[in-house]
Amino acid sequence: MNVFEKARDVFYDVKYGIGNLIYWLPIVWKDRWFDWIFMVRILEHKMRRMAKMTKERGWQECSPEKAAQMLVCADLCKRIRDDEYRQYELAQHKKHWGDLNCPICGGFLCDCFPTEGGYYWVALYENVKTKKDDELAGKEMSAIRALQEKDIEDDIELLFYIMRTKLREWWD
């Protein structure tokens, strides 16, 4: 390798290294060690870039298919990160039972408050009138939360299934 080839390689490394720093700076700046959402955000960012570059510059015949797989993974990352599963069901629950209005915790789920003589019941939803209504509202919310949990687990499973089976094919 002659001096001109070495200089060209150094120029290339500096040019693309600076480009990478600029591209990744907003993501790395917001990264926090304590929250898995940032790891998913990093993965989403990487997948979107790989998909874009594979689609625009890929030389293999299957490049558009690979780019589509990467975009599916990026979209799954966004959906997992946004955590907006079962919004219709939650809206219907809120429409029927109203907002949570816990006087102590400001709306977090809790079902009783201690007193000197034990516990007493407090309606947490605006439209709850009886203890039976409260139990029904709680069961409905628990069912919605279980569906949300299944949905996010399914998306995580699909994301890592695609990555497990396709990751080593994603080069161009």
N, C-alpha and C positions, 0 to 999 in steps of 0.2 A: 504494500500500500504506500503510495507516494504522498508527499506533503500536501498536494492539492486535494487528494481524496480524504485525508485526515481533516483538513480545514473544512471541506464540505460536510463531513460527518459532524464536526463540532458545531458548525452553523446550523445544521438540521436539528441537532439535539437542543441547542439553545432556543431556536425558534419555536419548536414544538413543546419544549419544556415550559417556556413562558406562556404559551397558549394554554397548556394544561393547567398551570397555576391560575390563570384568569378564569378558565372554565370551572374549575373546582372550588375557587375561593368562596363563593356564596354558600356552597353546601358545607364545606369544612368549617367556615366561620360559625355557622349555626349548630354544628354538631355538639352533642352533649353525651358524655360517657354513660350516663345513667338511664337512658331511655332507648328502647328498641326501635322507636319510630325513626330515629336518625339513621340507624343502620338500613332500614327499609328505604328511606329517602336516598341514601347513597346508592343503593342497588338500583333503584328506579332511575336515577340520574344517569348511571353508567349504561343501563339497558337502553334508554332513549337515545343516547349518543351513539352507541354501537349500532342500533337499528337504523338511525339516520345515515351514518357513514356507510353501512353495508348496503343500504338501498341506493345511495347516491354513487358510491365508488366501487361497489362489489363487482368483481370480475367473473365470479362463478355463475353458472346458469341458475343455480338455486338461491342466489343472493336475495331476491325478493321474498322467498319463502322464509329464509333465515331471519330477515328483517321483521317479518310479520310475527314470527315466534318471539323475538325479542320485545316487540311492542306489546304482545299479550302479557309477557312477564312484567313489563313496565306498568301496564294498566292494572295488573293484579297488585303490584306494589302500592300503587296509588290508592286502590280500593281498600287494601289492608290498612294503610296509613290513615286514610280519612275516616275509617270505622263508622260508616253511615249505613249500616245494614238494617234492613227491616224498617225503613223510615215510614212506609205506608202504614204498617201495623202499629207503630208507635203513635202516629198521628191519629189513627182511629181510636186507640186507647185513650189518648189525651182528649179527643173530641167527646168520648163517652163519659170518662171519669173526671176530666178536668186536670188542672195542674196539681202537682204536689205542693203542699203548703205546710210543711213541718215547721212549727214555731221554734224548734231548738236548732236543727241543723240546716234549715233553709231549703229543704227539698230533697235531701238524701233519704234513701229508703230506711225507715225505722218503723217499728210497729207498736211501741209502747213506751211509757215514761215512768220512771220509778217515783214512788211516793213513800211516805213513812209506813203506810199500811200495805205496801206491795206495788202493784202496777195498775194503771188505768188505761183504758183504750182511748185513742184520739184518732179521728178521721184525718188521714193525710191527703186525700184527694178532695178537691172542691165539691164534687158531685156525690160523694159517698155520704149516705145518710144513716146506714146501720152497720153494725159489726159484720154482718153477712155480706153486705156490699163491699166492705173493705177487704174481706177474705177473697171474694171473687175478683176484685181489681188486682189484688196481689198475685193471685194464681195466673191471671191473664198476663200480667207483666212478667212473671217468672217464665211463662211459656214463650213469650216474645224474646226474652233474654237468652233462653236456651236455643231458639232458632238463630239468633244473632251469632251466638258462639259457634254453632254448627257451620253457619255460612263462612265465618272468618277462618275456621279450621279447614274447611273445604278449599278456600282460596289459597291458604298457605300450602296445603297439600298439593294443589295443582301447580302453583308457582315452582315449588321445589321438584316436582315430578318433571316438569318441562326442563328445568335447569339440569336435573340429574341425567335426563336422556338426551339432551341436545347441546349442552354446554361445550363439549369438546368438538362439536361440528361448527361452532360459531367463530370461525376465523376466515379470513379472506386473503 
